[in-house]
Amino acid sequence: MFLDDSFQIRLAGSDDRNRIIHLLKQLAQWMKDNEINQWQFLLDGGDDEEIVQAIDNNATYVVMKDDDLAATFTISTKQSDWDRELWGEDPSSNSLYLHRLGINLKYMKKGIGKSILTWIESSYQGEVKYVKLDCVADNIKLNNFYKNCGYEFVGVTDSFNKYQKKL
C-alpha cells in the first residue's frame, strides 16, 4: 500500500514523457526561485533526452493520484555515466541507483517522498544490497530528508553528497 489506495505507482510510458519533463522543470524553477541550487540545468532542456531514454528503458516510475501526476522517480541497477563518476565503477550490480525523485508541489510535505523510498526498498529487498543516491551538498533540507529516511552519508564528490541504505 502507498499512503492510501488513491495513489498508484506504475512504470512510466511514452505518453507520460511530457508530463514528467514538465513536472521536473516546474520543480527546477521552484528550486531556483527559492535559491536552492539543484536541477537548474533542467530548465534549459539539459536532461530531456536522458529523461526520455530512462522512460523508454522502463527505469522511470510515476506516482498517480487519479489522473494527476503526484511524483516521479528513476531507478536502475545499471550505472549511468553520472553514477560511475560519483561512485566509481561497480561491476557487481548489487546497487540500485535512484535519480530524479520529484514530488508535485501540491503533494509536497504529505509523506509521498518517504513512501516512495519505502516502496523502492521493499520492492528491491533481496535483489540488491544497497539503494544509492546523491544530491547537491548544500541542499540542507534534502540532505536532512535522506538522513531522516535512514540513508547513510558516505561521502562527497564534486560538491554532491552521496547516500546509501543497506537493504
Backbone as CSV, one residue per row, in Angstrom:
resi,resn,N_x,N_y,N_z,CA_x,CA_y,CA_z,C_x,C_y,C_z
1,MET,0.843,-1.198,0.000,0.000,0.000,0.000,0.874,1.242,0.000
2,PHE,0.414,2.288,-0.594,1.156,3.530,-0.736,0.302,4.652,-0.185
3,LEU,0.688,5.220,0.945,-0.077,6.274,1.606,-1.530,5.859,1.792
4,ASP,-2.263,5.853,0.697,-3.615,5.300,0.690,-3.897,4.783,-0.718
5,ASP,-5.009,4.129,-0.875,-5.309,3.476,-2.147,-5.535,4.439,-3.310
6,SER,-5.641,5.725,-3.028,-5.867,6.673,-4.120,-4.573,6.987,-4.879
7,PHE,-3.419,6.568,-4.350,-2.134,6.745,-5.035,-1.700,5.419,-5.633
8,GLN,-1.242,5.463,-6.878,-0.772,4.259,-7.559,0.611,4.523,-8.151
9,ILE,1.508,3.563,-7.980,2.836,3.631,-8.598,2.825,2.694,-9.794
10,ARG,3.322,3.195,-10.917,3.427,2.354,-12.108,4.603,2.824,-12.951
11,LEU,5.067,1.953,-13.829,6.102,2.336,-14.788,5.569,3.449,-15.681
12,ALA,6.423,4.401,-15.963,6.047,5.473,-16.881,6.038,4.931,-18.307
13,GLY,5.128,5.436,-19.110,5.063,5.074,-20.520,5.378,6.277,-21.388
14,SER,5.457,6.057,-22.670,5.808,7.150,-23.584,4.792,8.290,-23.505
15,ASP,3.535,7.977,-23.170,2.525,9.024,-23.053,2.724,9.890,-21.801
16,ASP,3.628,9.480,-20.902,3.921,10.262,-19.696,5.105,11.212,-19.880
17,ARG,5.818,11.089,-20.980,7.059,11.860,-21.188,6.886,13.352,-20.910
18,ASN,5.948,13.975,-21.595,5.804,15.435,-21.476,5.420,15.861,-20.066
19,ARG,4.557,15.092,-19.428,4.157,15.446,-18.057,5.324,15.323,-17.086
20,ILE,6.152,14.300,-17.261,7.310,14.121,-16.383,8.305,15.258,-16.585
21,ILE,8.618,15.559,-17.827,9.560,16.654,-18.108,9.008,17.966,-17.572
22,HIS,7.725,18.214,-17.778,7.104,19.436,-17.268,7.201,19.507,-15.743
23,LEU,6.890,18.411,-15.054,6.968,18.393,-13.592,8.392,18.671,-13.117
24,LEU,9.377,18.010,-13.717,10.760,18.200,-13.289,11.236,19.639,-13.541
25,LYS,10.811,20.223,-14.656,11.186,21.624,-14.925,10.466,22.581,-13.977
26,GLN,9.231,22.277,-13.653,8.483,23.087,-12.681,9.201,23.058,-11.330
27,LEU,9.664,21.891,-10.925,10.398,21.766,-9.661,11.739,22.497,-9.727
28,ALA,12.416,22.395,-10.865,13.693,23.099,-11.035,13.487,24.609,-10.921
29,GLN,12.413,25.112,-11.501,12.126,26.552,-11.414,11.789,26.944,-9.977
30,TRP,11.005,26.113,-9.291,10.655,26.370,-7.898,11.918,26.420,-7.035
31,MET,12.839,25.473,-7.268,14.092,25.466,-6.502,14.922,26.708,-6.810
32,LYS,14.973,27.090,-8.069,15.721,28.298,-8.436,15.111,29.518,-7.756
33,ASP,13.779,29.611,-7.798,13.085,30.750,-7.159,13.313,30.782,-5.652
34,ASN,13.545,29.609,-5.053,13.770,29.512,-3.612,15.257,29.407,-3.263
35,GLU,16.098,29.747,-4.246,17.558,29.784,-4.070,18.135,28.445,-3.604
36,ILE,17.570,27.372,-4.141,18.090,26.028,-3.891,18.836,25.619,-5.161
37,ASN,20.116,25.360,-5.010,20.956,25.075,-6.158,20.845,23.604,-6.555
38,GLN,19.783,23.259,-7.228,19.597,21.877,-7.674,18.755,21.884,-8.946
39,TRP,19.186,21.151,-9.942,18.435,20.881,-11.165,18.285,22.075,-12.102
40,GLN,19.040,23.164,-11.926,18.884,24.310,-12.821,19.119,23.943,-14.285
41,PHE,20.001,22.965,-14.542,20.282,22.539,-15.911,19.037,22.002,-16.617
42,LEU,18.050,21.542,-15.849,16.810,21.045,-16.453,16.030,22.149,-17.153
43,LEU,16.180,23.374,-16.670,15.415,24.490,-17.224,15.774,24.767,-18.685
44,ASP,16.990,24.423,-19.072,17.433,24.633,-20.448,17.307,23.371,-21.295
45,GLY,16.582,22.379,-20.791,16.429,21.130,-21.538,17.639,20.225,-21.402
46,GLY,18.482,20.489,-20.398,19.742,19.781,-20.233,19.642,18.289,-20.025
47,ASP,18.506,17.778,-19.649,18.385,16.349,-19.379,17.208,15.721,-20.111
48,ASP,16.548,16.474,-20.987,15.342,15.969,-21.647,15.559,14.623,-22.328
49,GLU,16.653,14.507,-23.072,16.929,13.263,-23.790,17.137,12.102,-22.832
50,GLU,17.876,12.360,-21.751,18.135,11.311,-20.761,16.846,10.900,-20.051
51,ILE,15.971,11.859,-19.795,14.676,11.565,-19.157,13.850,10.652,-20.060
52,VAL,13.775,11.001,-21.337,13.027,10.194,-22.303,13.631,8.796,-22.413
53,GLN,14.964,8.719,-22.452,15.637,7.427,-22.556,15.329,6.545,-21.347
54,ALA,15.323,7.144,-20.143,15.018,6.381,-18.926,13.577,5.861,-18.955
55,ILE,12.671,6.647,-19.501,11.276,6.197,-19.640,11.217,5.027,-20.621
56,ASP,11.888,5.187,-21.767,11.891,4.131,-22.780,12.564,2.851,-22.278
57,ASN,13.505,2.991,-21.340,14.222,1.838,-20.776,13.490,1.216,-19.585
58,ASN,12.267,1.660,-19.339,11.472,1.155,-18.208,12.176,1.329,-16.866
59,ALA,12.819,2.495,-16.686,13.510,2.802,-15.435,12.814,3.923,-14.660
60,THR,11.833,4.563,-15.276,11.149,5.690,-14.649,9.741,5.279,-14.242
61,TYR,9.379,5.729,-13.063,8.063,5.446,-12.495,7.305,6.744,-12.285
62,VAL,5.998,6.617,-12.250,5.145,7.737,-11.890,4.283,7.319,-10.709
63,VAL,3.973,8.296,-9.881,3.023,8.108,-8.792,1.804,8.934,-9.187
64,MET,0.690,8.261,-9.364,-0.520,8.919,-9.835,-1.562,8.978,-8.717
65,LYS,-2.257,10.083,-8.657,-3.454,10.201,-7.821,-4.564,10.514,-8.801
66,ASP,-5.367,9.513,-9.083,-6.341,9.588,-10.172,-5.572,9.877,-11.458
67,ASP,-5.871,10.995,-12.139,-5.152,11.314,-13.382,-4.078,12.376,-13.155
68,ASP,-3.746,12.637,-11.906,-2.794,13.678,-11.543,-1.419,13.070,-11.280
69,LEU,-0.377,13.623,-11.899,0.991,13.169,-11.657,1.466,13.753,-10.328
70,ALA,1.532,12.911,-9.307,1.921,13.353,-7.968,3.433,13.329,-7.783
71,ALA,4.125,12.409,-8.472,5.572,12.283,-8.308,6.147,11.420,-9.424
72,THR,7.465,11.476,-9.539,8.187,10.630,-10.472,9.556,10.312,-9.889
73,PHE,10.133,9.210,-10.338,11.492,8.850,-9.946,12.030,7.840,-10.947
74,THR,13.357,7.760,-10.995,14.029,6.834,-11.888,14.957,5.958,-11.057
75,ILE,14.909,4.660,-11.299,15.787,3.730,-10.601,16.401,2.757,-11.602
76,SER,17.637,2.352,-11.307,18.301,1.417,-12.200,19.411,0.671,-11.464
77,THR,19.569,-0.594,-11.792,20.697,-1.364,-11.268,21.921,-1.177,-12.159
78,LYS,21.712,-0.577,-13.315,22.802,-0.295,-14.242,23.312,1.113,-13.983
79,GLN,24.605,1.251,-13.781,25.177,2.573,-13.531,25.133,3.439,-14.782
80,SER,24.762,4.693,-14.583,24.870,5.692,-15.652,26.295,6.251,-15.612
81,ASP,26.636,7.061,-16.592,27.939,7.737,-16.575,28.075,8.571,-15.307
82,TRP,26.970,9.222,-14.919,26.956,10.039,-13.704,27.251,9.192,-12.467
83,ASP,26.617,8.032,-12.374,26.847,7.137,-11.234,28.312,6.713,-11.156
84,ARG,28.895,6.374,-12.297,30.303,5.955,-12.314,31.206,7.105,-11.891
85,GLU,30.855,8.319,-12.322,31.657,9.488,-11.945,31.618,9.719,-10.432
86,LEU,30.443,9.576,-9.833,30.296,9.832,-8.397,30.732,8.653,-7.533
87,TRP,30.358,7.452,-7.922,30.535,6.275,-7.080,31.706,5.388,-7.477
88,GLY,32.228,5.599,-8.667,33.238,4.683,-9.184,32.557,3.498,-9.854
89,GLU,33.353,2.712,-10.536,32.830,1.552,-11.266,32.314,0.502,-10.275
90,ASP,31.092,-0.004,-10.522,30.514,-1.046,-9.682,30.022,-2.181,-10.575
91,PRO,30.913,-3.127,-10.894,30.523,-4.221,-11.789,29.609,-5.257,-11.123
92,SER,29.399,-5.159,-9.812,28.649,-6.175,-9.080,27.146,-6.142,-9.334
93,SER,26.596,-4.994,-9.700,25.149,-4.819,-9.854,24.406,-5.093,-8.548
94,ASN,25.074,-4.879,-7.425,24.451,-5.060,-6.119,23.778,-3.792,-5.615
95,SER,23.764,-2.749,-6.455,23.199,-1.473,-6.032,22.098,-1.026,-6.976
96,LEU,21.170,-0.308,-6.401,20.090,0.328,-7.145,20.332,1.828,-7.037
97,TYR,20.365,2.523,-8.152,20.641,3.954,-8.172,19.343,4.722,-8.393
98,LEU,19.089,5.676,-7.510,17.867,6.490,-7.562,18.198,7.872,-8.107
99,HIS,17.417,8.323,-9.066,17.602,9.643,-9.678,16.254,10.331,-9.880
100,ARG,16.313,11.640,-9.955,15.168,12.487,-10.315,13.897,12.149,-9.537
101,LEU,14.039,12.023,-8.229,12.858,11.887,-7.371,12.240,13.275,-7.269
102,GLY,11.086,13.439,-7.877,10.412,14.739,-7.896,8.971,14.614,-7.452
103,ILE,8.591,15.479,-6.526,7.226,15.476,-5.991,6.511,16.729,-6.488
104,ASN,5.339,16.551,-7.053,4.493,17.665,-7.471,4.318,18.612,-6.276
105,LEU,4.459,19.915,-6.516,4.405,20.904,-5.437,3.144,20.783,-4.584
106,LYS,2.020,20.454,-5.205,0.784,20.389,-4.423,0.712,19.152,-3.526
107,TYR,1.649,18.192,-3.720,1.684,16.990,-2.878,2.877,16.972,-1.914
108,MET,3.655,18.040,-1.915,4.807,18.101,-1.007,4.349,18.149,0.443
109,LYS,5.233,17.640,1.297,5.014,17.633,2.756,3.815,16.780,3.162
110,LYS,3.547,15.734,2.380,2.445,14.816,2.699,2.949,13.391,2.883
111,GLY,4.272,13.212,2.932,4.839,11.886,3.159,5.051,11.061,1.909
112,ILE,4.854,11.657,0.729,4.992,10.896,-0.510,6.434,10.480,-0.754
113,GLY,7.386,11.388,-0.516,8.799,11.056,-0.728,9.226,9.869,0.112
114,LYS,8.880,9.895,1.377,9.223,8.786,2.274,8.522,7.501,1.833
115,SER,7.269,7.604,1.405,6.538,6.427,0.918,7.191,5.842,-0.327
116,ILE,7.680,6.700,-1.204,8.368,6.218,-2.413,9.625,5.459,-2.022
117,LEU,10.420,6.023,-1.124,11.646,5.340,-0.689,11.321,3.987,-0.058
118,THR,10.291,3.943,0.760,9.874,2.688,1.386,9.436,1.680,0.329
119,TRP,8.689,2.135,-0.662,8.239,1.256,-1.751,9.441,0.693,-2.509
120,ILE,10.414,1.561,-2.847,11.612,1.113,-3.566,12.352,0.063,-2.733
121,GLU,12.563,0.365,-1.455,13.309,-0.542,-0.578,12.619,-1.896,-0.470
122,SER,11.305,-1.895,-0.282,10.603,-3.180,-0.138,10.519,-3.921,-1.476
123,SER,10.414,-3.186,-2.570,10.315,-3.814,-3.892,11.621,-4.483,-4.311
124,TYR,12.749,-3.964,-3.847,14.046,-4.480,-4.275,14.778,-5.251,-3.181
125,GLN,14.118,-5.449,-2.050,14.681,-6.245,-0.948,15.035,-7.631,-1.478
126,GLY,16.249,-8.070,-1.252,16.678,-9.379,-1.722,17.250,-9.375,-3.129
127,GLU,16.995,-8.313,-3.902,17.537,-8.224,-5.265,18.840,-7.446,-5.313
128,VAL,18.970,-6.424,-4.459,20.173,-5.606,-4.392,20.565,-5.427,-2.924
129,LYS,21.831,-5.069,-2.705,22.302,-4.831,-1.337,22.067,-3.401,-0.886
130,TYR,22.160,-2.449,-1.843,22.107,-1.035,-1.484,21.202,-0.248,-2.418
131,VAL,20.570,0.776,-1.858,19.966,1.843,-2.655,20.913,3.022,-2.498
132,LYS,21.346,3.596,-3.622,22.297,4.712,-3.607,21.675,5.912,-4.302
133,LEU,22.007,7.089,-3.792,21.507,8.329,-4.386,22.472,9.454,-4.072
134,ASP,22.280,10.570,-4.733,23.109,11.739,-4.479,22.243,12.983,-4.533
135,CYS,22.740,14.035,-3.918,22.090,15.342,-4.029,23.131,16.429,-3.787
136,VAL,22.801,17.637,-4.192,23.706,18.772,-4.018,24.027,18.913,-2.531
137,ALA,25.301,19.058,-2.230,25.753,19.076,-0.832,25.126,20.193,-0.018
138,ASP,24.870,21.342,-0.640,24.340,22.466,0.154,22.814,22.563,0.170
139,ASN,22.137,21.526,-0.314,20.681,21.466,-0.220,20.340,20.821,1.134
140,ILE,20.330,21.647,2.171,20.221,21.178,3.556,18.952,20.370,3.784
141,LYS,17.802,20.872,3.325,16.535,20.172,3.570,16.527,18.785,2.939
142,LEU,17.019,18.690,1.715,17.029,17.398,1.031,18.004,16.434,1.705
143,ASN,19.171,16.925,2.101,20.128,16.089,2.821,19.517,15.570,4.118
144,ASN,18.849,16.442,4.859,18.200,16.027,6.108,17.090,15.016,5.852
145,PHE,16.346,15.199,4.752,15.286,14.258,4.392,15.857,12.841,4.228
146,TYR,16.937,12.726,3.451,17.517,11.405,3.224,18.060,10.802,4.521
147,LYS,18.704,11.604,5.341,19.205,11.107,6.638,18.043,10.630,7.508
148,ASN,16.958,11.408,7.542,15.784,11.035,8.350,15.085,9.785,7.827
149,CYS,15.318,9.450,6.570,14.741,8.236,5.990,15.692,7.039,6.145
150,GLY,16.762,7.221,6.904,17.657,6.116,7.197,18.802,5.923,6.228
151,TYR,19.049,6.900,5.365,20.154,6.800,4.422,21.428,7.304,5.090
152,GLU,22.507,6.565,4.860,23.794,6.866,5.470,24.618,7.745,4.528
153,PHE,25.129,8.839,5.063,26.036,9.710,4.310,27.350,8.962,4.134
154,VAL,27.816,8.829,2.883,29.042,8.064,2.627,30.139,8.879,1.948
155,GLY,29.916,10.178,1.746,30.975,10.995,1.188,30.473,12.061,0.235
156,VAL,31.434,12.860,-0.248,31.153,13.953,-1.168,32.047,13.792,-2.391
157,THR,31.474,13.972,-3.559,32.236,14.014,-4.805,31.735,15.203,-5.603
158,ASP,32.644,16.095,-5.949,32.301,17.264,-6.774,31.100,18.030,-6.228
159,SER,31.073,18.266,-4.934,30.016,19.002,-4.215,28.635,18.317,-4.266
160,PHE,28.637,17.002,-4.454,27.419,16.195,-4.347,27.591,15.229,-3.181
161,ASN,26.631,15.243,-2.259,26.643,14.292,-1.158,26.101,12.963,-1.650
162,LYS,26.747,11.895,-1.213,26.334,10.545,-1.597,25.739,9.858,-0.371
163,TYR,24.620,9.175,-0.596,23.919,8.445,0.464,23.642,7.037,-0.021
164,GLN,23.593,6.129,0.934,23.177,4.772,0.606,22.433,4.179,1.800
165,LYS,21.630,3.184,1.494,20.920,2.445,2.523,21.085,0.973,2.214
166,LYS,21.528,0.219,3.214,21.689,-1.219,3.043,20.319,-1.862,3.233
167,LEU,19.963,-2.724,2.316,18.667,-3.410,2.397,18.803,-4.752,3.083
